[in-house]
Amino acid sequence: MAPTLRARRRLALLLLPLLAPLLVRSAPVGRQPSGGSRELVIGQSAPFSGPSAKTAKDYQRGLHAWFDEVNRRGGIHGRRLRLVSLDDAYDPQLTLRNTRRLVEQQQAIALIGFFGTANSKAVLPLVEKVGIPYVAPRTGARALLKPFRPMVFNMRASYQAEIDRVINHLVRDGRHQVAVVHIQDAYGEDGLRSSKAALARHQLRPVAVASVKRNSTNTSAAARQVVAAEANAVLVIATFTSSASLSRDLSRLGSRAQLMNLSPVGIEGLQDALPGGQASGIGISQVMPFPWDRRVPVVAQYQRLMQQQQERASYGYSSLEGFLAARWLTAALEKDGPDPSRAMVVAAFRRLPNLDLGGFKLGLKPGDTQASDLVELTFLGSQRWGP
């Protein structure tokens, strides 16, 4: 005899509490890494094609150097780490598409090493909606730091801190006629705003402001503006493609202005684009330790593991940044048990208020997303730095 309608309703009410958690977990956006899997997926979207491909690949090599070492030691609580890296060609819409894939299909436990201010801004709503830790994005933009974003764990100093250090140096060096050349995107706009604030602290204003399209080599008009303003220093807020082109144009026009770049420029790409000592004298602010200083314990470890990964090891700021980001993430993962959730990893980061990786210190204060304030200035010579 078939059950009555009332009996079926009573059965449904009894089963609902048992089925509810399963229904929530089956929602595409909110899926969590499976506890039955013997691996933890780490997701990355970065420009592996286009002008910034070398920088992205160097960063990725740094991630692999540490993740491979962790796996060699047995993983995190017996679970191997698998890095899934997707190419976004620096396009924010592709970054968003990749992030959905990493979150929903790959069920990543965390995201790491995303490139670009505009790209990060594009994915932040999704990151916050699903509650996934967004670790060490390669940007120091204000949008990721203020207001407080609990899913963001920024390993870099802010662009404001980098620019303050650059402007302070130029002013002390007697270079008060500072021009600003920036790319036309969120990174360039953030940098221009920070540049004006840094100059205002010295009762100065930019003698010229020029903009160029992202990755453009059409910089002749910007160079003419700089020369017409008689600038004796230029703060370049761009990737290496535009920065190198601007440097060549200024040189052709006879400018002797001191060129200064921020860390996202991609130092290796800049040197490749300006061969034969053309990059000599150009300044770059850096937010990571010097990758060739083996006196720093974590740098010595980085070099050793990079040697294991490559037949002919090469070192640099981008790969060291990836290596340090990977170490920071695994320090948080190790605090959890064998079946971590995204929320558990977020909480674990907050339980790492002061972490010394071996000469590079990270510390998160309550209500803060930025773990390091390190900013150093480097100046390129006629020769590359070597191992």
Rosetta blueprint (number, residue, H / E / L):
1 M L
2 A L
3 P L
4 T L
5 L H
6 R H
7 A H
8 R H
9 R H
10 R H
11 L H
12 A H
13 L H
14 L H
15 L H
16 L H
17 P H
18 L H
19 L H
20 A H
21 P H
22 L H
23 L H
24 V H
25 R H
26 S L
27 A L
28 P L
29 V L
30 G L
31 R L
32 Q L
33 P L
34 S L
35 G L
36 G L
37 S L
38 R L
39 E E
40 L E
41 V E
42 I E
43 G E
44 Q E
45 S E
46 A E
47 P L
48 F L
49 S L
50 G L
51 P L
52 S L
53 A H
54 K H
55 T H
56 A H
57 K H
58 D H
59 Y H
60 Q H
61 R H
62 G H
63 L H
64 H H
65 A H
66 W H
67 F H
68 D H
69 E H
70 V H
71 N H
72 R H
73 R L
74 G L
75 G L
76 I E
77 H L
78 G L
79 R E
80 R E
81 L E
82 R E
83 L E
84 V E
85 S E
86 L E
87 D E
88 D L
89 A L
90 Y L
91 D L
92 P H
93 Q H
94 L H
95 T H
96 L H
97 R H
98 N H
99 T H
100 R H
101 R H
102 L H
103 V H
104 E H
105 Q H
106 Q L
107 Q L
108 A L
109 I L
110 A E
111 L E
112 I E
113 G L
114 F L
115 F E
116 G L
117 T H
118 A H
119 N H
120 S H
121 K H
122 A H
123 V H
124 L H
125 P H
126 L H
127 V H
128 E H
129 K H
130 V H
131 G L
132 I L
133 P L
134 Y E
135 V E
136 A L
137 P L
138 R E
139 T L
140 G L
141 A L
142 R H
143 A H
144 L H
145 L H
146 K L
147 P L
148 F L
149 R L
150 P L
151 M L
152 V E
153 F E
154 N E
155 M L
156 R L
157 A L
158 S L
159 Y H
160 Q H
161 A H
162 E H
163 I H
164 D H
165 R H
166 V H
167 I H
168 N H
169 H H
170 L H
171 V H
172 R H
173 D L
174 G L
175 R L
176 H L
177 Q L
178 V E
179 A E
180 V E
181 V E
182 H E
183 I E
184 Q L
185 D L
186 A H
187 Y H
188 G H
189 E H
190 D H
191 G H
192 L H
193 R H
194 S H
195 S H
196 K H
197 A H
198 A H
199 L H
200 A H
201 R L
202 H L
203 Q L
204 L L
205 R L
206 P L
207 V L
208 A E
209 V E
210 A E
211 S E
212 V E
213 K L
214 R L
215 N L
216 S L
217 T L
218 N L
219 T L
220 S H
221 A H
222 A H
223 A H
224 R H
225 Q H
226 V H
227 V H
228 A H
229 A L
230 E L
231 A L
232 N L
233 A E
234 V E
235 L E
236 V E
237 I E
238 A L
239 T L
240 F H
241 T H
242 S H
243 S H
244 A H
245 S H
246 L H
247 S H
248 R H
249 D H
250 L H
251 S H
252 R H
253 L L
254 G L
255 S L
256 R L
257 A L
258 Q E
259 L E
260 M E
261 N E
262 L L
263 S H
264 P H
265 V H
266 G L
267 I H
268 E H
269 G H
270 L H
271 Q H
272 D H
273 A H
274 L L
275 P L
276 G L
277 G L
278 Q L
279 A L
280 S L
281 G L
282 I L
283 G E
284 I E
285 S E
286 Q E
287 V L
288 M L
289 P L
290 F L
291 P L
292 W L
293 D L
294 R L
295 R L
296 V L
297 P H
298 V H
299 V H
300 A H
301 Q H
302 Y H
303 Q H
304 R H
305 L H
306 M H
307 Q H
308 Q H
309 Q H
310 Q L
311 E L
312 R L
313 A L
314 S L
315 Y L
316 G L
317 Y H
318 S H
319 S H
320 L H
321 E H
322 G H
323 F H
324 L H
325 A H
326 A H
327 R H
328 W H
329 L H
330 T H
331 A H
332 A H
333 L H
334 E L
335 K L
336 D L
337 G L
338 P L
339 D L
340 P L
341 S L
342 R H
343 A H
344 M H
345 V H
346 V H
347 A H
348 A H
349 F H
350 R H
351 R L
352 L L
353 P L
354 N E
355 L E
356 D E
357 L L
358 G L
359 G L
360 F L
361 K E
362 L E
363 G E
364 L L
365 K L
366 P L
367 G L
368 D L
369 T L
370 Q E
371 A L
372 S L
373 D L
374 L L
375 V L
376 E E
377 L E
378 T E
379 F E
380 L L
381 G L
382 S L
383 Q L
384 R L
385 W L
386 G L
387 P L
